[in-house]
Amino acid sequence: MTKQRQTLQAILLHAFTIGFALVMMYPLLWMVSSSLKDTSEIFVHAHQLLPSTLKLDNYTNGFKGFAGISFAVFFKNSFIVTILSVFGTIISSILTAYGFARIRFRGAAIWFACMMTTMMLPSEVLTIPQYILFQKLGWINTFKPLIIPSFFGGAFFIFLLIQFLRGIPKELDESAKIDGCGLFAILARILLPLLISPIITVAIFKFYWTWDDFFSPLLYLNSPKLATVALALKNFSDPTMQTDWGALFAMSVLSLVPVVLVFAGFQKYLVDGISTTGLKG
């Protein structure tokens, strides 16, 4: 009787999990299905996931872009902004976290509290001051407002790395000092190899947030040739004319490919980085 009950519970648990997963994945499945439908069929037969006829032309038509600009340009812009932002965030966050976690200096607690306070500020509060600053610097309609702030770290990522560093025994630093290593040598030779998982976790989160960012490119980029994928998808739909929804959904599907590949390729490091960071410190 016990085995039957356990079997029944396992079946119910798997059925619930599969059903919940289908509910969560339905919007994605609907978008993929719509990318293969004719525009006239998308909203008329919105409840049907299987298209009556496959229209692969949506992908070729969508990739042509608009205003004579191919979507290849938009993907290139997104990769430039995202990769440089990820690189800047990793470098600055590692150095800042190392300073807070391993180096004693006057006012460390005050500066750490100031850093943590920035996490509580709504982004809307910073929008106008940042725009005025970037405008006076002449950075509007360039990638600089989207990239350069990343080289000054992020409070969330710095805190994540600090928590991991605090869990690494300081005896390793002392042993390295005896061998003649300086501060940067200790970071490069001793600590960085131990920070692979949290560093990749930082990179994945920053990649997601930058790749999907719509508001910042909308605010700072005026030229269509500089648009990122997120902004280009919005500009692809024209309320004054007939929108090719099939092509729009096709490009939306392609925009998810880098995100899915990053998650699939680095899922192990993401789980390790989050779990170990939560246990240390």
Number of C-alpha atoms within 10 A of each C-alpha: 6 7 8 9 10 11 12 12 12 12 12 12 12 12 12 12 12 12 12 12 11 13 12 11 11 13 11 14 16 17 19 19 21 30 28 24 28 21 20 11 16 21 13 9 14 13 9 14 17 16 17 12 10 14 16 15 16 23 20 12 17 23 20 14 21 15 9 9 14 15 21 13 19 23 18 15 17 23 18 14 20 24 17 17 23 22 17 18 25 24 15 18 27 22 15 19 24 20 15 20 19 15 10 10 9 7 9 14 12 10 12 14 11 12 16 16 11 13 12 9 10 9 10 8 9 10 12 11 11 12 16 12 13 17 14 10 10 12 16 18 19 17 17 15 24 19 20 15 13 21 17 14 21 21 19 15 23 23 20 21 26 23 19 23 25 17 14 16 9 13 9 12 20 13 13 18 14 9 9 11 17 13 15 12 15 18 20 12 12 16 17 14 11 14 18 14 22 25 23 19 24 25 23 20 15 22 23 17 13 22 23 18 18 18 10 13 23 16 13 21 20 13 9 17 16 20 27 27 27 21 21 25 20 12 15 18 16 10 8 6 7 9 13 17 22 28 29 26 24 25 24 19 18 15 18 13 11 14 16 11 11 14 16 10 11 15 15 13 18 20 14 16 22 16 13 15 21 12 10 13 12
